[in-house]
Amino acid sequence: MRARLEDVAKLANVHPATASRALNEHSRKLVSQDTLHRVMSAAEQLNYLPNSMARSLASARSFTIGVIVGDLTVPVFAQLLRGIDDVALAAGYSTLIVDTNNNRQRELTHLRNLEARRVDGLIVTTSTVGDPDGSARFTKVAPIVNLLRASEDPSEPEVISNDELGMRLIIDHLVGLGHSRIATIVGPPTISTALARVRGYRTAMHEHGLAVDDNLITTIDHIDAEHGRTATAQLVQNTNCTAIIGFNDLVTFGVLKELRERGIDCPDEISVVGYSDVPTAALVYPPLTTVAVDHYEMGAEAARMLLDILGDPGRHVARSVQLPVELVVRESTSAARPAQSKRVRRRAGD
């Protein structure tokens, strides 16, 4: 038979109301340490599980956070979601993760389901620049925190990384190795990370006295390895670049594959840099120089921010947290060699 709150209270020799306060993350500070220890020990001994439905009815909360993800196949989401879930779980909340596949209709369907489940808050990773709805479709469901992507609405809280600095660190590193023909593969212009990184690229190039050649900037509309390959093919056929910066590590894996297919050596002929430092970045060949972002901490901070809002909505003040980044130098970058005026290579087997 499943243990009841009354059973825990009896074993701990306290009133059921005291046991309830001790078991609640938000009220346990009201009981003594000795009482808390006895109640928690009794609950563990009895394998007590709180009645979440009763708790929700009593507090008018579901104790559930919805997390809206654009594409779960993107590697960075594993650590983001772990950070969110660890913080939420410690505070007595569950997380409900939905994948929109970057499709508006699918997103709206998920939002209706999240609203029906009465989620207390949302962590949103799909905000886009120029969205005619802004974040209205999210905020009408529950309070939100934007994660990874900045919102155009300054009143909305957000957790992002310093993408402009990340690109400047890359340019500083490549220029230090003698590179001046530095190409970059930019993500879709509807996401803030893409805009911030191309700003950082342009600023850093100007600071080093290098002209920004728009032929060295190519934009992709899908963030995956295959589009990284396509963009790389354009760059090596149409420019004499000596370095390529991928939008993120997943795109950059496509860069490495395309160079290998064309018989172009990395880093001897073209240096390659990624962005994000996913775990596999150190395992590819050559090991990838990339910008490290603490995605676990980003997710954890977004969850803490949302819990603060839910804990005291009246005192909520929108804030933007920008986490630092660092460059991790590995073997995919080396000193620049004189570039050919135009590099044309055949694919292996062509």
MORA-V688233 format. One line per field, one symbol per residue. psi: psi as a letter, one per 20 degrees, with the letter a starting at -180 (. if undefined). burial: 1 if it has 24 or more other C-alpha atoms within 12 Angstrom, else 0. Layout:
psi=???
burial=???
//
This chain:
psi=ppqrhhgggghilrqhhghghhiphiiiiiqrhgggggghgggghilppqnhghgghhikqilpppoophoiiphhhghghggghgggghjjqqqopqoikkpgghghggghhhghjlqhrpppjjpqpjphicjhhghigrqqpppgpqqioiipqqorrnhggghhhggggghhjjphnoqpoqrpiiqhhgghhhghggghgghjkpqooihioppqipnrhghhgghgggghhirlqiqppqgahghhhhgggggghjkpppjggpqppaphlqhihiirpqppprpppnhghggghggggghgghhmhhjpppqppoqrrqpopbjjqrqqqpqqhpooqqqpi.
burial=00001111101101000111111100000010001101110110000111000000000011111111111001111111111111110011111111110100001001100110011111111111000000101110111111111111100111111111111111111110111111111111111111111111111110000001000111110111101111111111101111111111111111111111010111101111111111001101111111111111111111111111110000000111111011111111111100100010000000
//
